[in-house]
Amino acid sequence: MLLLRFLTLLFSTCAGANCNQPAPPPQDPAAAQGEPVVREVTGRVVEHAVTLNGDLTGVVLEDRTRVHFPPAAGATLTPLLRGGRTVRVIGVQHPGPQGLVLEASSITSVDDGVTVNVPEAVPPAATHR
């Protein structure tokens, strides 16, 4: 009788699951709620985002990750972000109008190891009248 209870408990606990598998890691609560999260992503550049003035402000990686940086950093980053190059981006991910956006704090060319630290965007100075 005791053996039957033990087997019942064992099989009810493991039913439909592999008991030898570790539990999945807990999801980051901030990510679940759409709050900013620091991420590192590596991928191939497939698209460029430019302003109407032609300033480079971001790229899209082949996994559809959208990477953004201030227009002032675009000229410095252009050689690293040529189409087809593989880059590693570290930054803060947050929700944007077209999905999640990675606001870059550093970008490294995987091809040649060059890293550029991206300065934060500086808001325009207020004008006083």
Residue frames as a rotation matrix with the C-alpha (Angstrom) as fourth column:
MET 1
0.566 0.824 0.000 0.00
0.824 -0.566 0.000 0.00
0.000 0.000 -1.000 0.00
LEU 2
0.454 -0.494 -0.742 2.82
0.138 -0.783 0.606 2.37
-0.880 -0.378 -0.288 0.87
LEU 3
-0.626 -0.702 0.340 4.53
0.399 0.087 0.913 1.56
-0.670 0.707 0.225 -2.43
LEU 4
-0.096 0.694 0.714 1.32
0.988 -0.020 0.152 2.35
0.119 0.720 -0.684 -4.33
ARG 5
0.807 0.368 -0.462 1.05
0.473 -0.871 0.132 5.78
-0.354 -0.325 -0.877 -2.63
PHE 6
-0.003 -0.910 -0.414 4.70
0.082 -0.413 0.907 6.51
-0.997 -0.031 0.076 -3.44
LEU 7
-0.681 -0.247 0.689 4.27
0.649 0.234 0.724 5.57
-0.340 0.940 0.001 -7.11
THR 8
0.342 0.880 0.331 1.06
0.936 -0.351 -0.034 7.59
0.087 0.321 -0.943 -7.37
LEU 9
0.713 -0.144 -0.687 2.80
0.195 -0.900 0.391 10.64
-0.674 -0.412 -0.613 -5.92
LEU 10
-0.351 -0.936 0.011 5.84
0.192 -0.060 0.980 10.16
-0.916 0.346 0.201 -8.16
PHE 11
-0.600 0.121 0.791 3.86
0.795 0.198 0.573 9.82
-0.087 0.973 -0.215 -11.39
SER 12
0.572 0.819 0.040 1.44
0.820 -0.570 -0.059 12.63
-0.026 0.066 -0.997 -10.59
THR 13
0.452 -0.493 -0.743 4.38
0.100 -0.800 0.591 14.97
-0.887 -0.341 -0.312 -9.98
CYS 14
-0.560 -0.812 -0.165 6.20
-0.154 -0.094 0.984 14.05
-0.814 0.576 -0.072 -13.22
ALA 15
0.105 0.659 0.744 3.20
0.690 0.491 -0.532 13.39
-0.716 0.569 -0.404 -15.47
GLY 16
0.823 0.317 0.472 3.74
0.568 -0.420 -0.708 14.88
-0.026 0.851 -0.525 -18.92
ALA 17
0.787 -0.608 0.106 7.12
-0.591 -0.792 -0.154 16.36
0.177 0.058 -0.982 -18.04
ASN 18
0.368 -0.768 -0.524 10.67
0.339 0.635 -0.694 15.14
0.866 0.078 0.494 -17.96
CYS 19
0.987 0.097 -0.132 11.60
0.153 -0.258 0.954 15.25
0.059 -0.961 -0.269 -14.28
ASN 20
0.263 -0.962 -0.068 15.31
0.891 0.215 0.400 15.20
-0.370 -0.166 0.914 -15.16
GLN 21
-0.023 -0.227 0.974 15.09
0.704 -0.695 -0.145 18.56
0.709 0.682 0.176 -16.95
PRO 22
-0.751 -0.228 -0.620 15.97
0.618 -0.574 -0.537 21.65
-0.233 -0.786 0.572 -14.90
ALA 23
0.343 0.896 -0.282 13.27
0.740 -0.442 -0.507 24.23
-0.579 -0.034 -0.814 -14.49
PRO 24
0.243 -0.248 0.938 13.40
0.778 -0.528 -0.341 27.05
0.579 0.812 0.065 -17.06
PRO 25
-0.781 -0.557 -0.283 15.09
0.616 -0.615 -0.492 30.22
0.100 -0.559 0.823 -15.82
PRO 26
0.078 0.842 -0.534 12.68
0.758 -0.398 -0.517 32.76
-0.648 -0.364 -0.669 -14.36
GLN 27
0.200 0.065 0.978 11.66
0.839 -0.526 -0.136 35.50
0.505 0.848 -0.160 -16.76
ASP 28
-0.849 -0.517 -0.109 13.07
0.513 -0.756 -0.407 38.93
0.128 -0.402 0.907 -16.00
PRO 29
-0.048 0.911 -0.410 10.16
0.870 -0.163 -0.464 40.78
-0.490 -0.379 -0.785 -14.32
ALA 30
-0.230 -0.084 -0.970 11.22
-0.144 -0.982 0.119 44.07
-0.963 0.167 0.213 -15.92
ALA 31
-0.963 -0.154 -0.220 11.15
-0.239 0.119 0.964 42.52
-0.122 0.981 -0.151 -19.40
ALA 32
-0.616 0.786 0.045 7.73
0.787 0.612 0.081 41.01
0.036 0.085 -0.996 -18.73
GLN 33
0.238 0.734 -0.636 6.35
0.726 -0.570 -0.386 44.44
-0.645 -0.369 -0.669 -17.87
GLY 34
0.616 0.006 0.788 7.98
0.712 -0.432 -0.554 46.28
0.337 0.902 -0.270 -20.79
GLU 35
0.890 -0.362 -0.278 10.48
-0.102 -0.752 0.651 48.12
-0.445 -0.551 -0.706 -18.59
PRO 36
0.553 -0.751 -0.360 13.99
-0.729 -0.226 -0.646 48.92
0.404 0.620 -0.673 -19.87
VAL 37
0.867 -0.325 0.379 16.40
0.066 0.826 0.559 45.97
-0.495 -0.460 0.738 -19.70
VAL 38
0.102 -0.905 -0.413 20.16
-0.866 -0.285 0.410 45.87
-0.489 0.316 -0.813 -20.42
ARG 39
0.845 0.207 0.494 20.86
0.050 0.887 -0.458 43.44
-0.533 0.412 0.739 -23.28
GLU 40
-0.317 -0.889 -0.331 23.74
-0.572 -0.099 0.814 42.26
-0.756 0.447 -0.477 -25.43
VAL 41
0.731 0.598 0.329 22.92
-0.017 0.498 -0.867 41.20
-0.683 0.628 0.374 -28.99
THR 42
-0.522 -0.842 -0.133 25.13
-0.239 -0.006 0.971 39.95
-0.819 0.539 -0.198 -31.83
GLY 43
0.388 0.689 0.613 23.88
0.484 0.414 -0.771 40.01
-0.785 0.595 -0.172 -35.40
ARG 44
-0.584 -0.541 0.606 24.41
0.776 -0.152 0.612 40.97
-0.239 0.827 0.508 -39.01
VAL 45
-0.447 0.368 -0.815 23.42
-0.164 -0.930 -0.330 44.47
-0.879 -0.014 0.476 -40.17
VAL 46
-0.462 0.350 0.815 20.66
0.827 0.503 0.252 44.25
-0.321 0.790 -0.522 -42.82
GLU 47
0.393 0.610 0.688 19.08
0.759 -0.638 0.132 47.74
0.519 0.470 -0.714 -42.82
HIS 48
-0.786 -0.590 -0.184 20.02
0.605 -0.672 -0.427 51.32
0.129 -0.447 0.885 -41.93
ALA 49
0.441 0.875 -0.201 17.78
0.896 -0.441 0.047 53.97
-0.047 -0.200 -0.979 -40.36
VAL 50
-0.712 -0.680 0.176 18.50
0.696 -0.717 0.042 57.54
0.098 0.153 0.983 -41.44
THR 51
-0.149 0.614 -0.775 16.93
0.381 -0.688 -0.618 60.93
-0.913 -0.387 -0.131 -40.79
LEU 52
0.823 0.489 0.287 15.58
0.474 -0.315 -0.822 63.16
-0.312 0.813 -0.492 -43.56
ASN 53
0.709 -0.643 -0.290 18.98
-0.657 -0.751 0.059 64.91
-0.256 0.149 -0.955 -43.44
GLY 54
0.586 -0.466 -0.663 20.74
-0.304 0.633 -0.712 61.60
0.752 0.619 0.229 -44.12
ASP 55
-0.258 -0.666 0.699 22.11
-0.930 -0.024 -0.366 61.14
0.260 -0.745 -0.614 -40.59
LEU 56
-0.273 0.076 -0.959 22.48
0.008 0.997 0.077 57.50
0.962 0.013 -0.273 -39.54
THR 57
-0.164 0.299 0.940 20.41
-0.925 -0.377 -0.041 56.90
0.342 -0.877 0.338 -36.38
GLY 58
0.099 0.198 0.975 20.19
-0.675 0.733 -0.081 53.14
-0.731 -0.651 0.206 -36.22
VAL 59
-0.656 -0.266 -0.706 20.30
-0.698 0.570 0.434 49.74
0.287 0.777 -0.560 -37.85
VAL 60
0.590 0.747 0.306 18.21
-0.790 0.612 0.029 46.60
-0.166 -0.259 0.951 -38.04
LEU 61
-0.553 -0.777 0.300 19.94
-0.719 0.627 0.301 43.28
-0.422 -0.049 -0.905 -37.46
GLU 62
-0.709 0.222 -0.670 19.03
-0.459 0.576 0.676 40.09
0.536 0.787 -0.307 -39.32
ASP 63
-0.730 0.491 -0.475 16.98
0.659 0.689 -0.301 38.82
0.179 -0.533 -0.827 -36.34
ARG 64
0.112 0.765 0.634 14.92
0.567 -0.573 0.592 42.06
0.816 0.293 -0.499 -36.69
THR 65
0.158 -0.152 -0.976 16.47
0.922 -0.331 0.201 43.66
-0.353 -0.932 0.088 -33.59
ARG 66
0.643 0.080 0.761 16.19
0.417 -0.870 -0.262 47.44
0.642 0.486 -0.593 -33.96
VAL 67
-0.046 -0.752 -0.657 19.28
0.979 -0.164 0.118 49.29
-0.197 -0.638 0.744 -32.72
HIS 68
0.764 0.337 0.551 19.13
0.444 -0.894 -0.068 53.05
0.469 0.297 -0.832 -32.14
PHE 69
-0.150 -0.781 -0.606 21.73
0.939 -0.305 0.160 55.71
-0.310 -0.545 0.779 -31.33
PRO 70
0.397 0.306 -0.865 21.88
0.194 -0.950 -0.247 59.53
-0.897 -0.070 -0.436 -31.48
PRO 71
0.951 0.009 0.308 22.41
0.306 -0.131 -0.943 61.10
0.032 0.991 -0.128 -34.94
ALA 72
0.659 -0.749 0.068 25.64
-0.752 -0.657 0.053 62.71
0.005 -0.086 -0.996 -33.68
ALA 73
0.037 -0.649 0.760 27.13
-0.472 0.659 0.585 59.21
-0.881 -0.380 -0.282 -33.23
GLY 74
0.823 0.453 0.343 26.13
0.040 0.556 -0.830 58.07
-0.567 0.697 0.439 -36.72
ALA 75
0.746 -0.582 -0.323 29.20
-0.576 -0.321 -0.751 59.45
0.333 0.747 -0.575 -38.53
THR 76
-0.190 -0.845 0.499 31.55
-0.972 0.232 0.024 57.66
-0.136 -0.481 -0.866 -36.12
LEU 77
-0.087 0.243 0.966 29.61
-0.353 0.900 -0.258 54.40
-0.932 -0.363 0.007 -36.35
THR 78
0.631 0.454 -0.629 29.14
-0.711 0.015 -0.703 54.30
-0.310 0.891 0.332 -40.14
PRO 79
-0.175 -0.742 -0.647 32.32
-0.889 0.402 -0.221 52.28
0.424 0.537 -0.729 -40.87
LEU 80
-0.848 -0.138 0.511 31.33
-0.424 0.756 -0.499 49.65
-0.317 -0.640 -0.700 -38.27
LEU 81
-0.219 0.922 0.318 27.76
-0.109 0.301 -0.947 49.36
-0.970 -0.243 0.035 -39.53
ARG 82
-0.559 0.011 -0.829 28.16
-0.826 -0.095 0.556 48.73
-0.073 0.995 0.063 -43.24
GLY 83
0.507 0.857 -0.095 25.58
-0.861 0.498 -0.105 46.28
-0.043 0.135 0.990 -44.56
GLY 84
0.674 -0.152 -0.723 26.45
-0.155 0.928 -0.339 42.66
0.722 0.341 0.602 -43.97
ARG 85
-0.455 -0.872 0.183 28.88
-0.369 -0.002 -0.929 43.30
0.810 -0.490 -0.321 -41.12
THR 86
0.316 0.488 -0.814 28.40
0.565 0.593 0.574 41.40
0.762 -0.641 -0.088 -37.88
VAL 87
-0.369 -0.370 0.853 28.25
-0.374 -0.781 -0.500 43.54
0.851 -0.503 0.150 -34.73
ARG 88
-0.269 0.287 -0.919 27.79
0.877 0.468 -0.111 43.07
0.398 -0.836 -0.378 -31.00
VAL 89
-0.257 0.308 0.916 25.60
-0.147 -0.949 0.278 45.72
0.955 -0.063 0.290 -29.40
ILE 90
-0.527 0.154 -0.836 25.19
0.840 0.244 -0.485 46.42
0.129 -0.957 -0.258 -25.70
GLY 91
-0.806 0.292 0.515 22.43
-0.214 -0.955 0.206 48.74
0.552 0.055 0.832 -24.62
VAL 92
-0.754 0.642 0.140 19.10
-0.137 0.055 -0.989 49.25
-0.643 -0.765 0.046 -22.93
GLN 93
-0.830 0.538 0.145 16.09
0.378 0.354 0.855 47.65
0.409 0.765 -0.497 -24.56
HIS 94
-0.674 0.682 -0.284 12.74
-0.056 -0.431 -0.901 49.42
-0.736 -0.592 0.329 -24.31
PRO 95
0.029 0.763 0.646 9.41
0.832 0.340 -0.438 49.39
-0.554 0.550 -0.625 -26.13
GLY 96
-0.828 -0.230 -0.512 9.19
-0.087 -0.848 0.522 51.64
-0.554 0.477 0.682 -29.20
PRO 97
-0.042 0.895 -0.444 6.44
-0.779 -0.308 -0.547 52.44
-0.626 0.323 0.710 -31.71
GLN 98
0.337 0.120 -0.934 7.55
-0.831 0.504 -0.235 49.58
0.443 0.855 0.270 -34.00
GLY 99
0.763 -0.062 -0.644 8.40
0.246 0.949 0.199 47.05
0.598 -0.310 0.739 -31.28
LEU 100
0.774 -0.513 -0.371 11.40
0.424 -0.015 0.905 46.66
-0.470 -0.858 0.206 -29.00
VAL 101
0.755 -0.580 0.306 14.37
-0.095 -0.559 -0.824 48.98
0.649 0.593 -0.477 -29.55
LEU 102
0.484 -0.710 -0.512 17.91
0.869 0.323 0.374 48.53
-0.100 -0.626 0.773 -28.26
GLU 103
0.962 -0.207 0.176 19.35
-0.195 -0.977 -0.084 51.95
0.189 0.046 -0.981 -27.35
ALA 104
0.548 -0.798 -0.249 23.05
0.558 0.571 -0.602 51.29
0.623 0.191 0.759 -27.99
SER 105
0.917 -0.397 -0.032 25.69
-0.227 -0.587 0.777 52.17
-0.327 -0.705 -0.629 -25.39
SER 106
-0.192 -0.972 -0.137 28.51
-0.632 0.015 0.775 50.34
-0.751 0.235 -0.617 -27.23
ILE 107
0.917 0.381 -0.120 28.88
-0.319 0.518 -0.793 48.67
-0.240 0.766 0.597 -30.61
THR 108
-0.088 -0.959 0.269 31.69
-0.471 0.278 0.837 46.26
-0.878 -0.053 -0.476 -31.51
SER 109
0.395 0.077 -0.916 32.57
-0.895 0.259 -0.364 45.02
0.209 0.963 0.171 -34.97
VAL 110
0.724 -0.104 0.682 32.90
-0.219 0.903 0.370 41.26
-0.654 -0.417 0.631 -34.61
ASP 111
0.928 -0.328 0.178 34.89
0.292 0.338 -0.895 41.21
0.234 0.882 0.409 -37.86
ASP 112
0.153 -0.941 0.301 37.80
0.260 -0.256 -0.931 43.34
0.954 0.220 0.205 -36.62
GLY 113
-0.030 -0.153 -0.988 37.21
0.959 0.275 -0.072 43.82
0.282 -0.949 0.139 -32.87
VAL 114
-0.845 -0.250 0.473 36.82
0.181 -0.966 -0.186 47.62
0.503 -0.071 0.861 -33.01
THR 115
-0.090 0.808 -0.582 34.50
0.995 0.092 -0.027 48.96
0.032 -0.582 -0.812 -30.29
VAL 116
-0.670 0.003 0.743 32.83
0.090 -0.992 0.085 52.36
0.737 0.124 0.664 -30.22
ASN 117
-0.575 0.508 -0.641 31.19
0.748 0.008 -0.664 53.63
-0.332 -0.862 -0.384 -27.04
VAL 118
-0.233 0.613 0.755 28.07
0.668 -0.463 0.582 55.53
0.706 0.640 -0.302 -27.99
PRO 119
-0.997 -0.083 -0.007 27.56
0.064 -0.711 -0.700 58.86
0.053 -0.698 0.714 -26.20
GLU 120
-0.294 0.942 -0.163 24.13
0.808 0.154 -0.568 59.48
-0.510 -0.299 -0.807 -24.77
ALA 121
-0.074 0.374 0.924 21.89
0.768 -0.570 0.292 61.83
0.636 0.732 -0.246 -26.69
VAL 122
-0.795 -0.177 -0.581 22.10
0.515 -0.704 -0.490 65.36
-0.322 -0.688 0.651 -25.35
PRO 123
0.267 0.953 0.145 18.77
0.924 -0.210 -0.320 67.18
-0.274 0.219 -0.936 -25.38
PRO 124
-0.111 -0.289 0.951 18.81
0.646 -0.748 -0.152 70.53
0.755 0.598 0.270 -27.19
ALA 125
-0.854 -0.250 -0.457 19.42
0.514 -0.551 -0.658 73.54
-0.087 -0.796 0.599 -24.96
ALA 126
0.211 0.968 -0.138 16.30
0.947 -0.238 -0.215 75.40
-0.241 -0.086 -0.967 -23.96
THR 127
-0.575 -0.331 0.748 15.96
0.558 -0.828 0.062 78.84
0.598 0.453 0.661 -25.46
HIS 128
-0.266 0.443 -0.856 14.90
0.810 -0.378 -0.448 81.67
-0.522 -0.813 -0.258 -23.20
ARG 129
-0.204 0.283 0.937 12.80
0.725 -0.600 0.339 84.53
0.658 0.749 -0.083 -24.49
